[in-house]
Amino acid sequence: MSERHILTLSCPDERGIVAAVAGFLATQDCNILESAQYDDLESNRFFLRMLFASETGVSGDTLRAGFAATARRYNMDWQISDASHRPRTILMVSRFGHCLNDLLYRHEIGALPIEIAGIVSNHNDFETVAAQRNIPFHLIPVTPETKPAAEARLLELFDAEGCELLVLARYMQVLSNDLCRALAGRAINIHHSFLPSFKGAKPYHQAHRRGVKLIGATAHYVTPDLDEGPIIEQEVIRVDHATSADEMVAAGRDVENVVLARAVSWHAERRVLMNGHRTVVFR
């Protein structure tokens, strides 16, 4: 029975890497279905993602054990995972529900390859939304005094549920540096792309007053540097003088939905590889 796996790797660039990988897969009776690679000339680092199938049903453990020698030879950071694996994910939201509802809908129609383990919020606005979908809802209020305890509870829940990904779907609390480090590479945030031009309340209204002609959104990994983590995806749309502030808000919601969904999907499909403070995204 055919088993599909995904290999991702990065390593110092040198000749023979692709041949070594393909040769190993051939010895395991595996057939390469997709392959994407990138050579970063600035850092002299090579990146590769392969989707392959084993017609003999060789297990991931067997593949990982066999590939270890090749990985050592080229000093690789690498992973072989089951292509059907859907990472268990917690979605976090405050009081703006457009990103949450969009992710839930995409998940329901099979367009988002994650397993939703729960919804966490500092408000109870979306408890009914979770209940309608039989998704566990966790209310974790946050105040300056209770923030350390609230984050400890969140991390405990994340670990207890065996989660691999945290998605801030317009969760309007800043995570502490310690929590950002604990979830490095496993937490994705979305924000409008006016930063740092228009901070604070009603950024779209600020943009409208300034006559902005482009609005957009950025999805990135969460780091202690607020809204400055490695970027996964961005998108922009045009507006003009006739676009009202409320229309800008609506357009901004749409672009935030699309950008966050792409970032979550690409992460779940192991299409995103870290390259220092940047990412390589094999779309």
C-alpha positions in Angstrom: 0.0 0.0 0.0 1.4 3.4 -1.0 2.5 5.7 1.8 3.3 9.3 1.2 5.9 11.2 3.1 7.4 14.7 3.0 11.1 15.4 3.3 12.3 18.9 4.2 15.9 19.9 4.7 18.3 22.8 4.7 22.1 22.5 4.8 25.3 24.2 3.5 25.3 24.1 -0.2 27.5 21.7 -2.1 27.4 19.5 -5.1 25.7 16.1 -4.8 22.9 16.8 -2.3 19.9 16.2 -4.7 21.6 13.1 -6.1 22.2 11.8 -2.6 18.6 12.3 -1.5 17.2 10.8 -4.7 19.6 7.9 -4.5 18.5 7.1 -0.9 14.9 7.2 -1.9 15.5 4.9 -4.8 17.1 2.4 -2.5 13.9 2.5 -0.4 11.7 1.9 -3.5 10.2 5.4 -3.2 8.9 7.5 -6.1 9.4 11.3 -6.0 6.0 13.0 -6.7 7.0 16.6 -6.1 10.3 18.4 -5.6 11.2 22.0 -4.9 14.6 23.4 -4.1 16.3 26.8 -3.5 19.9 27.8 -3.2 20.4 31.0 -1.2 23.6 32.5 -2.7 23.9 35.0 0.1 24.1 32.5 2.9 25.3 29.6 0.7 22.5 27.5 2.1 20.5 24.9 0.2 16.8 24.2 0.9 14.7 21.2 -0.4 11.2 19.9 0.0 10.2 16.6 -1.5 6.9 14.7 -1.5 7.4 11.0 -2.2 5.6 7.7 -2.1 6.6 4.3 -0.9 4.9 1.6 -2.9 6.0 -1.0 -0.4 4.6 0.9 2.6 8.0 1.6 4.3 7.4 3.4 7.6 8.6 6.9 8.5 10.7 5.5 11.3 12.5 3.2 8.8 13.1 6.1 6.4 14.4 8.4 9.2 16.8 5.8 10.5 18.1 5.1 7.0 18.4 8.7 6.0 20.4 9.7 9.1 23.7 8.9 7.6 23.1 11.0 4.5 21.9 13.9 6.7 25.1 13.7 8.8 27.2 13.7 5.6 25.7 17.0 4.5 25.1 18.5 7.9 21.4 18.8 7.3 18.6 20.2 9.4 15.9 17.8 8.2 12.5 16.2 8.8 10.6 13.3 7.3 7.0 13.3 8.1 3.8 11.6 7.1 2.2 13.6 4.3 -1.3 13.0 5.7 -0.4 14.4 9.1 -2.6 17.3 10.2 -0.9 19.2 13.0 -3.1 19.7 16.1 -3.7 23.4 16.4 -5.2 25.9 18.9 -6.9 29.0 17.5 -6.8 32.1 19.6 -9.2 35.1 19.1 -10.3 38.1 21.0 -13.4 40.1 19.7 -12.8 40.3 15.9 -14.0 37.0 14.5 -13.4 37.3 10.8 -10.1 35.3 10.7 -11.5 32.7 13.1 -14.7 32.1 11.2 -12.7 32.0 7.9 -10.3 29.3 9.3 -13.3 27.3 10.7 -15.1 27.4 7.3 -12.0 26.4 5.4 -11.4 23.5 7.9 -15.0 22.4 7.5 -14.8 22.1 3.7 -11.4 20.3 3.9 -9.4 23.2 2.6 -7.2 23.7 5.8 -5.0 20.7 6.6 -5.0 21.0 10.4 -6.8 19.4 13.3 -8.4 22.0 15.6 -7.8 21.0 19.2 -9.5 24.0 20.7 -10.3 27.7 20.6 -8.8 30.0 23.2 -10.0 33.5 24.0 -9.7 36.2 26.6 -13.4 36.9 26.0 -16.4 34.6 25.7 -17.8 36.1 22.5 -17.1 33.0 20.4 -18.1 30.3 22.9 -21.3 29.6 20.9 -19.4 29.4 17.6 -17.1 26.8 19.2 -20.0 24.8 20.7 -21.9 24.7 17.3 -18.8 22.9 15.9 -18.1 20.7 18.9 -14.8 22.4 19.4 -13.6 22.8 23.0 -13.6 26.5 24.0 -11.3 27.8 26.7 -11.8 31.2 28.3 -8.6 32.5 29.6 -9.0 36.1 30.8 -5.9 38.3 30.8 -5.1 41.3 32.9 -1.7 42.8 33.6 -1.8 41.0 37.0 -3.0 37.6 35.7 -1.0 37.5 32.5 1.8 35.2 33.7 -0.8 32.7 35.1 -2.9 33.0 32.0 0.1 32.2 29.7 1.1 29.3 31.9 -2.4 27.9 31.5 -2.2 28.4 27.8 1.1 26.6 27.5 -0.1 23.8 29.7 -3.2 23.4 27.5 -1.1 23.5 24.4 1.2 20.7 25.7 -1.6 18.6 27.2 -3.5 18.6 23.9 -0.4 17.5 22.0 -0.6 20.6 19.9 2.0 21.6 17.3 0.7 25.0 16.2 -0.8 28.1 17.7 -2.7 30.5 15.5 -3.4 34.0 16.6 -6.5 34.7 14.6 -6.8 38.4 15.7 -5.9 37.6 19.3 -5.3 41.1 20.7 -3.0 40.4 23.5 0.8 40.6 23.3 2.5 37.4 24.2 5.4 37.6 26.6 9.0 37.0 25.5 9.1 33.7 27.4 6.0 32.4 25.7 7.3 33.5 22.3 10.5 31.6 22.9 8.7 28.5 24.1 6.6 28.5 20.9 9.3 29.5 18.5 8.4 28.3 15.0 5.0 27.0 16.2 3.0 30.2 16.5 1.6 32.3 13.6 0.1 35.8 13.8 -1.7 38.1 11.4 -1.7 41.9 11.3 -2.5 44.7 8.8 0.5 45.9 6.8 0.3 49.5 7.9 2.7 48.8 10.7 4.6 50.8 11.8 2.8 53.6 10.0 -0.6 53.3 11.8 -0.5 51.8 15.2 -3.1 51.6 17.9 -6.9 51.8 17.5 -8.7 51.9 14.1 -5.7 51.7 11.8 -7.9 51.6 8.7 -9.6 54.8 9.7 -6.1 56.4 10.2 -5.1 55.1 6.7 -8.3 56.6 5.2 -7.6 60.0 6.7 -4.1 59.9 5.1 -5.4 58.9 1.7 -3.7 55.5 1.6 -4.0 53.7 -1.8 -2.8 50.2 -0.8 -3.8 48.1 2.2 -2.5 44.7 3.0 -1.8 42.0 5.6 1.2 40.1 6.9 1.3 36.6 8.4 4.5 35.8 10.3 5.9 33.6 13.0 5.7 35.0 16.5 8.9 36.2 18.1 9.7 38.5 21.1 10.1 41.3 18.5 6.5 42.4 18.3 5.1 41.9 14.7 8.6 41.5 13.3 8.9 37.7 13.2 9.9 35.8 10.0 7.3 36.6 7.3 5.4 33.7 5.8 2.9 35.5 3.5 1.8 39.0 2.5 -0.9 40.4 0.2 -2.1 43.8 -0.8 -5.2 45.2 -2.5 -5.7 48.7 -4.1 -8.1 51.3 -2.8 -8.7 54.8 -3.9 -10.2 58.2 -3.0 -13.7 56.9 -3.2 -13.1 54.1 -0.7 -14.7 54.9 2.6 -13.2 54.1 6.0 -15.7 51.3 6.5 -15.0 49.9 3.1 -11.3 49.9 3.9 -12.1 47.9 7.1 -14.1 45.3 5.1 -11.3 45.0 2.5 -8.8 44.7 5.2 -10.7 41.8 6.8 -10.8 40.0 3.5 -7.1 40.3 2.9 -6.3 39.3 6.5 -8.4 36.1 6.0 -6.7 35.1 2.8 -3.1 35.7 4.1 -3.6 33.9 7.4 -5.2 30.9 5.7 -2.3 30.6 3.3 0.3 30.8 6.0 -1.4 28.2 8.2 -1.9 25.9 5.2 1.7 26.2 4.0 3.0 25.6 7.5 0.9 22.6 8.0 2.0 21.2 4.6 5.7 21.7 5.6 6.2 24.2 2.9 7.9 26.8 5.1 11.6 26.5 6.0 13.5 28.9 8.2 16.3 30.9 6.7 17.7 33.0 9.5 15.2 35.8 10.1 13.5 35.0 6.8 11.5 32.1 5.4 11.7 29.9 2.3 8.2 29.1 1.2 7.8 26.3 -1.4 4.3 27.1 -2.7 
